[in-house]
Amino acid sequence: MGAGYAGVSAAKRLARKLRRSDVTITLVNASDRFVERVRLHQLAAGQRWAAPSLRQQLRGASVELVVGSVTAIDTTGRTVRIDTVPRAIGYDTLVYAVGSRARLDDVPGAAEYAYAVADHAQATRLRHRVAEIASGGTVAVVGAGLTGLETASELAETYPELRVRLFTGADDVGSGLAPRARAHLRRALDRLGVSVHPNALVAAVRKDGLDTRDGTSFAADAVVWTTGFQVPELARAAGFATDDSGRILVDATLRSISHPEVYAVGDAAAAVSVGGAPSRMSCQAALPMGRGVADVVAARLTGREPGPVRIGYTFTNISLGRRDGVVQFTRPDDRPRRAVLTGRAAAVFKEAVVRSTVRSEPRGSTRPLG
Ligand SMILES: Cc1cc2nc3c(=O)[nH]c(=O)nc-3n(C[C@H](O)[C@H](O)[C@H](O)COP(=O)(O)OP(=O)(O)OC[C@H]3O[C@@H](n4cnc5c(N)ncnc54)[C@H](O)[C@@H]3O)c2cc1C
């Protein structure tokens, strides 16, 4: 369930590995489109690209697509309830891949007044709002993680007539990057006219701006909240062992530690990466988890015991508008290496990576494992 980066790659790979006559693979997703979440800041800034249909994505794979939202999982009866289907659907093996969404309950007023870019509807709402702000107006972006940096840059590049302010509770932007990457990031934000407010923890969002914890108020025509993602409550409500944020706790084969017939992947899974840290909510983790879970499930269904799934990182990839970026190459445990790519080369690199994620798994064909 869930057809994002992790769910689609898992379903397509499973279809390649198992015989159509032996298994039925059903993919349930809230929409019939594949939402490229890594491009949602671009959507918010008014850009267009063809969102692939899921049916197109799954062409050639023996995967049945059900469009609807899963509202509950019954782990005893092994069924899922879907809002568009009258009867619950049964499963023998369930892959939980429902991703994440914006975390809007951090401070008063955020859920009510702030905009976000974590899903298609939110990014579209921001797109409409920004387009109607008069020249000289202000957009405040809260959070200088990757999503905040990319959103602030994209908006500043597209709307040079607006003032873009970036608020962070940290004392600088780009923590975790090598010094050269960090320096480039600062220069790029400067060039784009983004004013960075360090050590500025936001305490409340208002209809017309925000207040920081030290009592300063800032006016803004739109406040964009990008301080992190949270996962749906489905797993916790169904009684799975989860971490504090509701991500399903899994073993090294991505199998739920409380329900062995269930696997979890992507943002909604609390897996362990190379080096022992919890998996980072990212495509970089979601894609190997999607591929890995397919290998694990196919192995178990054909009587073999699989090895652990490796979740390692290669780079952190930040777009700074369409013509600039920073690529920070990393060790598999996500620590930065000295190697850094900046400027147009980084922008081209990032675009190539983003394109490759949409066709991460080759078209399905029924090629049994043996
Ligand atoms: C603006 C932005 C930029 C980003 N940039 C990067 C980047 O550069 N690099 C990077 O690695 N990561 C980036 N990310 C993070 C990345 O997009 C996520 O980590 C990734 O999408 C997680 O993949 P996933 O398959 O777990 O979930 P998702 O891609 O979120 O997919 C989950 C799917 O499940 C569906 N779903 C949810 N609930 C239900 C339900 N109850 N029933 C049925 N279907 C359901 C959703 O509709 C969705 O289709 C970015 C995110 C954003 C918002």
The ligand as an SDF file (V2000), in Angstrom:
LIG
                    3D

 53 58  0  0  0  0  0  0  0  0999 V2000
    9.8020   19.3850   -1.8670 C   0  0  0  0  0  0  0  0  0  0  0  0
   10.4970   18.0880   -1.5220 C   0  0  0  0  0  0  0  0  0  0  0  0
   11.8060   17.8680   -2.0060 C   0  0  0  0  0  0  0  0  0  0  0  0
   12.4660   16.6810   -1.7060 C   0  0  0  0  0  0  0  0  0  0  0  0
   13.7180   16.4840   -2.2010 N   0  0  0  0  0  0  0  0  0  0  0  0
   14.3560   15.3220   -1.9600 C   0  0  0  0  0  0  0  0  0  0  0  0
   15.6470   15.0670   -2.5260 C   0  0  0  0  0  0  0  0  0  0  0  0
   16.2140   15.9110   -3.2190 O   0  0  0  0  0  0  0  0  0  0  0  0
   16.2270   13.8680   -2.2720 N   0  0  0  0  0  0  0  0  0  0  0  0
   15.6240   12.9030   -1.5030 C   0  0  0  0  0  0  0  0  0  0  0  0
   16.2120   11.8310   -1.3210 O   0  0  0  0  0  0  0  0  0  0  0  0
   14.4140   13.1190   -0.9430 N   0  0  0  0  0  0  0  0  0  0  0  0
   13.7600   14.2920   -1.1570 C   0  0  0  0  0  0  0  0  0  0  0  0
   12.5150   14.5120   -0.6220 N   0  0  0  0  0  0  0  0  0  0  0  0
   11.9280   13.4740    0.2540 C   0  0  0  0  0  0  0  0  0  0  0  0
   11.2710   12.3660   -0.5890 C   0  0  0  0  0  0  0  0  0  0  0  0
   10.3250   12.9320   -1.4660 O   0  0  0  0  0  0  0  0  0  0  0  0
   10.5910   11.3360    0.3190 C   0  0  0  0  0  0  0  0  0  0  0  0
   11.5200   10.8780    1.2570 O   0  0  0  0  0  0  0  0  0  0  0  0
   10.0810   10.1830   -0.5430 C   0  0  0  0  0  0  0  0  0  0  0  0
    9.0150   10.6490   -1.3380 O   0  0  0  0  0  0  0  0  0  0  0  0
    9.6260    8.9980    0.3010 C   0  0  0  0  0  0  0  0  0  0  0  0
    9.1850    7.9940   -0.5570 O   0  0  0  0  0  0  0  0  0  0  0  0
    8.0580    6.9740   -0.0920 P   0  0  0  0  0  0  0  0  0  0  0  0
    7.8610    6.0170   -1.2190 O   0  0  0  0  0  0  0  0  0  0  0  0
    8.3540    6.4460    1.2500 O   0  0  0  0  0  0  0  0  0  0  0  0
    6.7390    7.8530    0.1080 O   0  0  0  0  0  0  0  0  0  0  0  0
    5.9680    8.8730   -0.8360 P   0  0  0  0  0  0  0  0  0  0  0  0
    6.7610    9.2860   -1.9870 O   0  0  0  0  0  0  0  0  0  0  0  0
    5.4470    9.9060    0.1070 O   0  0  0  0  0  0  0  0  0  0  0  0
    4.7490    7.9970   -1.3720 O   0  0  0  0  0  0  0  0  0  0  0  0
    3.7550    7.5120   -0.5040 C   0  0  0  0  0  0  0  0  0  0  0  0
    2.5330    7.1700   -1.3290 C   0  0  0  0  0  0  0  0  0  0  0  0
    1.5660    6.5670   -0.4680 O   0  0  0  0  0  0  0  0  0  0  0  0
    0.2870    7.1280   -0.7170 C   0  0  0  0  0  0  0  0  0  0  0  0
   -0.5110    6.9930    0.5000 N   0  0  0  0  0  0  0  0  0  0  0  0
   -0.3160    7.6180    1.6960 C   0  0  0  0  0  0  0  0  0  0  0  0
   -1.2430    7.2170    2.5630 N   0  0  0  0  0  0  0  0  0  0  0  0
   -2.0260    6.3180    1.9200 C   0  0  0  0  0  0  0  0  0  0  0  0
   -3.1560    5.5570    2.2840 C   0  0  0  0  0  0  0  0  0  0  0  0
   -3.6760    5.6130    3.5030 N   0  0  0  0  0  0  0  0  0  0  0  0
   -3.7190    4.7710    1.3560 N   0  0  0  0  0  0  0  0  0  0  0  0
   -3.2230    4.6910    0.0950 C   0  0  0  0  0  0  0  0  0  0  0  0
   -2.1470    5.3920   -0.3120 N   0  0  0  0  0  0  0  0  0  0  0  0
   -1.5620    6.1960    0.5970 C   0  0  0  0  0  0  0  0  0  0  0  0
    0.5940    8.5670   -1.1090 C   0  0  0  0  0  0  0  0  0  0  0  0
   -0.4760    9.1180   -1.8400 O   0  0  0  0  0  0  0  0  0  0  0  0
    1.8650    8.3860   -1.9490 C   0  0  0  0  0  0  0  0  0  0  0  0
    1.5400    8.1090   -3.2820 O   0  0  0  0  0  0  0  0  0  0  0  0
   11.8190   15.6890   -0.8980 C   0  0  0  0  0  0  0  0  0  0  0  0
   10.5270   15.9100   -0.4350 C   0  0  0  0  0  0  0  0  0  0  0  0
    9.8590   17.0870   -0.7330 C   0  0  0  0  0  0  0  0  0  0  0  0
    8.4520   17.2950   -0.2270 C   0  0  0  0  0  0  0  0  0  0  0  0
  1  2  1  0
  2  3  1  0
  2 52  2  0
  3  4  2  0
  4  5  1  0
  4 50  1  0
  5  6  2  0
  6  7  1  0
  6 13  1  0
  7  8  2  0
  7  9  1  0
  9 10  1  0
 10 11  2  0
 10 12  1  0
 12 13  2  0
 13 14  1  0
 14 15  1  0
 14 50  1  0
 15 16  1  0
 16 17  1  0
 16 18  1  0
 18 19  1  0
 18 20  1  0
 20 21  1  0
 20 22  1  0
 22 23  1  0
 23 24  1  0
 24 25  2  0
 24 26  1  0
 24 27  1  0
 27 28  1  0
 28 29  2  0
 28 30  1  0
 28 31  1  0
 31 32  1  0
 32 33  1  0
 33 34  1  0
 33 48  1  0
 34 35  1  0
 35 36  1  0
 35 46  1  0
 36 37  1  0
 36 45  1  0
 37 38  2  0
 38 39  1  0
 39 40  1  0
 39 45  2  0
 40 41  1  0
 40 42  2  0
 42 43  1  0
 43 44  2  0
 44 45  1  0
 46 47  1  0
 46 48  1  0
 48 49  1  0
 50 51  2  0
 51 52  1  0
 52 53  1  0
M  END
$$$$
